[in-house]
């Protein structure tokens, strides 16, 4: 399944400065029955967003219209817990294209990269600066440049570099998942196959 190409993203951000956010909090287990990737955004952080009667919890950040954007800024150790890929699906389906944190659980990080969500790991000090800037002005924007592998807080100009696997970076720049990558190499594969004597 192809995704939007990710080159440079400039957006406001939603702050969620909670540490150790696990995948069951991102998408509760009772919503894992579906096998298609659509619709999970409705239940992103379901138990934090809604009361038992399905009314929104006014004090949860996603229910606060002041904070919007395609970037979610999370606390340290974001995406810990079970390996469910539905957590990454929920983040993408809600509309986030980038998650920023000072540390990610490895499996969640890889699941994000597989579906077009860019996990950007930064220093704890830069994370604190970003949270402070967003709370001071919800219109604060971040710029994520995938080609250069940089994240910039535009209000101050503070910038950091981030790491990403080269293969995953190429896929995100082209809007590919693993299957798209292979299909894009179809002619090369066929040429190689035809050159074999067996």
C-alpha positions as CSV (number, residue, x, y, z in Angstrom):
1,X,0.0,0.0,0.0
2,X,1.6,3.3,-1.1
3,X,1.6,6.3,1.1
4,X,2.1,10.0,0.6
5,X,5.7,10.9,-0.1
6,X,7.4,12.4,2.9
7,X,9.9,15.1,2.0
8,X,9.5,18.2,4.2
9,X,6.7,18.7,6.7
10,X,6.0,22.0,8.3
11,X,3.2,21.9,10.8
12,X,1.9,22.9,14.2
13,X,2.1,20.1,16.7
14,X,0.0,18.4,19.4
15,X,1.9,18.1,22.8
16,X,1.5,14.9,24.8
17,X,4.2,15.0,27.5
18,X,3.4,11.7,29.0
19,X,6.2,9.2,29.5
20,X,5.9,5.4,28.8
21,X,2.9,5.7,26.5
22,X,2.3,2.1,25.6
23,X,0.5,0.6,22.6
24,X,-2.5,-0.4,24.6
25,X,-3.0,3.2,25.5
26,X,-2.5,4.2,21.9
27,X,-5.1,1.7,20.7
28,X,-6.9,-0.5,23.3
29,X,-6.9,-4.2,22.6
30,X,-10.7,-4.4,22.1
31,X,-10.3,-2.5,18.8
32,X,-7.8,-4.9,17.2
33,X,-10.3,-7.2,15.5
34,X,-10.2,-5.3,12.2
35,X,-7.6,-6.3,9.6
36,X,-7.8,-3.3,7.3
37,X,-5.8,-0.2,8.2
38,X,-8.7,2.2,8.0
39,X,-10.8,3.5,10.9
40,X,-8.3,3.1,13.7
41,X,-7.9,6.9,14.1
42,X,-11.3,7.1,15.7
43,X,-10.1,5.1,18.6
44,X,-6.6,6.6,19.0
45,X,-6.1,7.0,22.7
46,X,-9.7,6.0,23.1
47,X,-9.7,5.5,26.9
48,X,-8.0,8.9,27.4
49,X,-10.2,10.7,24.9
50,X,-13.6,9.5,25.9
51,X,-15.7,8.8,29.0
52,X,-17.6,5.5,29.4
53,X,-20.6,7.1,27.8
54,X,-18.5,8.0,24.7
55,X,-18.6,11.7,25.6
56,X,-15.2,13.5,25.0
57,X,-13.0,14.1,28.0
58,X,-12.5,17.9,28.0
59,X,-9.1,17.8,29.7
60,X,-7.5,15.5,27.1
61,X,-5.2,17.2,24.6
62,X,-6.8,15.7,21.4
63,X,-10.1,17.2,22.5
64,X,-8.6,20.7,22.9
65,X,-9.1,22.6,19.6
66,X,-6.3,24.9,20.4
67,X,-3.8,22.2,19.5
68,X,-3.8,20.8,16.0
69,X,-1.3,19.6,13.4
70,X,0.2,16.7,11.7
71,X,3.0,16.2,14.3
72,X,2.5,14.5,17.7
73,X,5.1,15.4,20.3
74,X,5.2,12.6,22.9
75,X,7.1,11.9,26.1
76,X,10.0,9.6,26.6
77,X,9.6,5.9,25.7
78,X,6.7,6.4,23.3
79,X,5.1,3.2,21.9
80,X,6.3,0.7,24.5
81,X,4.4,-2.4,25.4
82,X,3.1,-5.0,23.0
83,X,4.2,-5.1,19.3
84,X,0.7,-4.4,17.8
85,X,1.1,-2.6,14.5
86,X,-2.4,-1.3,14.9
87,X,-0.9,1.4,17.2
88,X,1.0,2.9,14.2
89,X,-2.1,2.5,12.0
90,X,-4.1,4.5,14.5
91,X,-1.6,7.3,14.6
92,X,-1.5,7.5,10.8
93,X,-5.3,7.2,10.4
94,X,-5.9,10.0,12.8
95,X,-3.8,12.3,10.6
96,X,-0.4,12.4,12.2
97,X,2.5,12.0,9.8
98,X,5.3,12.5,12.3
99,X,5.8,11.5,16.0
100,X,8.6,13.3,17.9
101,X,10.0,11.8,21.2
102,X,13.2,11.6,23.1
103,X,13.0,7.8,22.9
104,X,10.9,5.3,21.0
105,X,10.2,1.6,21.6
106,X,12.0,-0.2,18.7
107,X,9.0,-2.2,17.4
108,X,6.7,0.8,17.4
109,X,9.3,2.8,15.6
110,X,9.7,0.3,12.9
111,X,5.9,-0.2,12.5
112,X,5.6,3.6,12.0
113,X,8.3,3.6,9.3
114,X,6.5,0.7,7.5
115,X,3.3,2.8,7.1
116,X,4.4,6.3,6.4
117,X,4.7,7.8,9.9
118,X,8.1,9.3,10.6
119,X,9.4,8.8,14.1
120,X,11.9,11.5,15.0
121,X,14.0,10.9,18.1
122,X,15.5,14.0,19.7
123,X,17.4,14.9,22.8
124,X,15.5,15.3,26.1
125,X,16.6,18.9,26.2
126,X,15.2,19.7,22.8
127,X,12.0,17.9,23.6
128,X,11.6,20.1,26.7
129,X,12.2,23.2,24.6
130,X,9.6,22.1,22.1
131,X,6.9,21.4,24.7
132,X,7.6,24.8,26.3
133,X,7.3,26.6,23.0
134,X,4.0,24.9,22.0
135,X,2.4,25.6,25.4
136,X,3.5,29.3,25.1
137,X,2.1,29.5,21.6
138,X,0.0,26.6,20.1
139,X,0.7,28.1,16.6
140,X,4.3,27.2,17.0
141,X,5.5,25.2,14.0
142,X,8.1,22.5,13.5
143,X,9.9,21.7,10.3
144,X,10.8,18.1,9.6
145,X,13.2,17.7,6.7
146,X,13.6,14.1,5.9
147,X,16.2,14.5,3.1
148,X,18.5,16.4,5.5
149,X,17.3,14.4,8.5
150,X,16.7,17.6,10.6
151,X,14.0,18.9,12.8
152,X,13.7,22.6,13.4
153,X,11.7,24.6,16.0
154,X,10.9,27.6,13.7
155,X,10.2,30.1,16.5
156,X,13.7,29.8,17.8
157,X,15.7,28.3,15.0
158,X,16.9,25.5,17.2
159,X,17.7,22.4,15.1
160,X,18.7,18.9,15.7
161,X,19.6,16.0,13.4
162,X,17.9,12.6,13.7
163,X,18.8,9.1,12.6
164,X,16.8,6.9,10.2
165,X,17.6,3.6,8.4
166,X,18.6,4.4,4.8
167,X,16.2,1.9,3.3
168,X,13.3,3.2,5.2
169,X,14.3,6.8,4.4
170,X,14.2,6.0,0.7
171,X,10.8,4.3,1.0
172,X,9.3,7.3,2.8
173,X,10.8,9.8,0.3
174,X,9.1,7.8,-2.5
175,X,5.9,6.9,-0.7
176,X,6.7,3.2,-0.8
177,X,6.0,0.3,1.5
178,X,8.1,-2.9,1.2
179,X,5.9,-4.3,-1.6
180,X,6.0,-1.0,-3.5
181,X,9.7,-1.0,-3.2
182,X,9.9,-4.5,-4.8
183,X,7.4,-3.6,-7.5
184,X,9.4,-0.5,-8.4
185,X,12.4,-2.9,-9.1
186,X,10.3,-5.2,-11.2
187,X,12.2,-4.5,-14.5
188,X,15.5,-4.9,-12.8
189,X,14.4,-8.2,-11.2
190,X,13.1,-9.4,-14.6
191,X,16.4,-8.5,-16.3
192,X,18.4,-10.3,-13.7
193,X,16.1,-13.4,-14.0
194,X,16.5,-13.5,-17.7
195,X,20.3,-13.4,-17.4
196,X,20.3,-16.5,-15.3
197,X,21.2,-19.8,-17.1
198,X,18.6,-21.8,-15.1
